[in-house]
Amino acid sequence: MKKGDLYIGLVAIIIMMIIGIGYKLYLSNIGNERYVNVYIDRKLVHSVKLTNSVDKKITINNDYGYNLIYIHDNGVEVIDADCPNKDDVRQGFVRMPGVPIICLPHHLKVVIEGENSVSDFDAIT
C-alpha cells in the first residue's frame, strides 16, 4: 500500500462522515414538534400535532372525493378513499418527515412536517 492510497482512503472516509452528519442535521432540522399537515389544492386544511398519544381520524369529503386519514403511532396513513387506483391507500403508513402521501385525483397531499418546514406541490398532473 502506497502513501497516496492511504490519503485517498482517509479522504473518502471523511467525506462519508460529512455526508452522514449532514443527513442527520437535515432530518433534525424539522424541529422537535412535528405536525401532520393535510393540503388540498396547495391549501392547508388540517394540521394535527404529532405526539405518541394522538389517535385521530380525519375525513376529507369534498368535490374531488373522499379520503379517510388515520394519524396514530407517530405517523399517518390514508386508510380509505374513493379514488380509482387507491394509490394513496397503498402508500401505507408514513413516519418519516417530508415523505408525502399523495392522491392526485383528489388533489390531496398528507405530509409530516416540522413547525418551520415549507411544503408545496411541484406540480399537479
C-alpha positions as CSV (number, residue, x, y, z in Angstrom):
1,M,0.0,0.0,0.0
2,K,1.4,3.4,-1.0
3,K,1.2,6.5,1.0
4,G,-1.2,8.1,-1.6
5,D,-3.6,5.2,-1.2
6,L,-3.8,5.8,2.5
7,Y,-4.6,9.5,1.9
8,I,-7.3,8.6,-0.6
9,G,-8.9,6.2,1.8
10,L,-8.8,8.8,4.6
11,V,-10.4,11.5,2.4
12,A,-13.1,9.0,1.3
13,I,-13.9,8.2,5.0
14,I,-14.0,11.9,5.9
15,I,-16.4,12.6,3.0
16,M,-18.7,9.8,4.0
17,M,-18.7,11.1,7.6
18,I,-19.6,14.6,6.4
19,I,-22.4,13.3,4.3
20,G,-23.8,11.2,7.2
21,I,-23.6,14.2,9.6
22,G,-25.3,16.4,7.0
23,Y,-28.1,13.9,6.5
24,K,-28.7,13.7,10.3
25,L,-28.8,17.5,10.5
26,Y,-31.2,17.7,7.6
27,L,-33.6,15.3,9.3
28,S,-33.3,17.1,12.7
29,N,-33.9,20.4,11.0
30,I,-37.6,19.9,11.1
31,G,-37.7,20.8,14.8
32,N,-38.8,18.8,17.7
33,E,-42.5,19.5,17.2
34,R,-43.9,17.7,14.2
35,Y,-47.3,18.1,12.6
36,V,-49.4,16.1,10.1
37,N,-50.5,18.6,7.6
38,V,-53.2,17.9,5.1
39,Y,-53.3,20.0,1.9
40,I,-56.0,20.2,-0.8
41,D,-55.1,22.3,-3.8
42,R,-52.0,23.5,-2.0
43,K,-54.1,25.0,0.8
44,L,-53.6,23.7,4.4
45,V,-56.9,22.3,5.5
46,H,-55.9,20.3,8.6
47,S,-52.9,20.4,10.9
48,V,-52.5,17.9,13.8
49,K,-49.6,18.0,16.3
50,L,-47.9,14.6,16.2
51,T,-47.4,13.0,19.6
52,N,-47.2,9.5,21.0
53,S,-50.8,9.7,22.3
54,V,-52.5,11.1,19.2
55,D,-55.1,8.7,17.7
56,K,-57.2,10.6,15.3
57,K,-59.2,10.1,12.1
58,I,-59.8,12.9,9.6
59,T,-62.4,12.6,7.0
60,I,-62.0,14.6,3.8
61,N,-65.1,14.8,1.8
62,N,-65.2,17.4,-0.9
63,D,-65.9,18.0,-4.6
64,Y,-62.9,15.9,-5.6
65,G,-63.8,12.8,-3.5
66,Y,-63.5,11.1,-0.1
67,N,-60.4,10.2,1.9
68,L,-60.1,8.9,5.4
69,I,-56.8,9.8,7.1
70,Y,-55.6,8.0,10.2
71,I,-53.0,9.6,12.5
72,H,-51.5,7.2,15.1
73,D,-48.2,5.8,16.4
74,N,-46.2,8.9,15.5
75,G,-47.2,8.5,11.8
76,V,-50.0,8.8,9.3
77,E,-51.8,6.8,6.7
78,V,-54.8,7.0,4.3
79,I,-57.0,4.0,5.2
80,D,-59.8,4.6,2.8
81,A,-60.5,6.6,-0.4
82,D,-62.9,6.5,-3.3
83,C,-60.3,7.3,-6.0
84,P,-60.0,4.8,-8.8
85,N,-56.5,3.4,-8.1
86,K,-56.3,3.9,-4.4
87,D,-52.6,4.7,-4.7
88,D,-52.8,6.9,-1.5
89,V,-54.1,3.9,0.5
90,R,-51.4,1.6,-0.9
91,Q,-48.7,4.0,0.1
92,G,-49.1,2.7,3.6
93,F,-48.0,4.1,6.9
94,V,-45.6,7.0,6.9
95,R,-43.5,8.1,9.9
96,M,-40.7,10.0,8.2
97,P,-40.9,13.8,7.9
98,G,-41.1,15.0,4.3
99,V,-42.4,11.8,2.8
100,P,-45.8,12.8,1.3
101,I,-48.9,10.7,0.8
102,I,-50.4,11.9,-2.5
103,C,-53.8,11.4,-4.1
104,L,-53.8,13.2,-7.4
105,P,-57.5,12.7,-8.3
106,H,-58.5,14.4,-5.1
107,H,-55.7,17.0,-5.1
108,L,-54.7,15.7,-1.7
109,K,-51.3,15.8,0.0
110,V,-50.6,14.5,3.5
111,V,-47.2,15.1,4.9
112,I,-45.4,15.2,8.3
113,E,-43.6,18.5,8.8
114,G,-41.8,20.4,11.5
115,E,-43.1,23.8,12.6
116,N,-40.6,25.6,10.3
117,S,-41.0,23.4,7.2
118,V,-42.1,24.7,3.9
119,S,-44.3,22.4,1.8
120,D,-45.6,22.9,-1.6
121,F,-46.5,20.8,-4.6
122,D,-44.1,20.9,-7.5
123,A,-47.0,20.3,-9.9
124,I,-50.3,18.6,-10.2
125,T,-50.5,16.4,-13.3
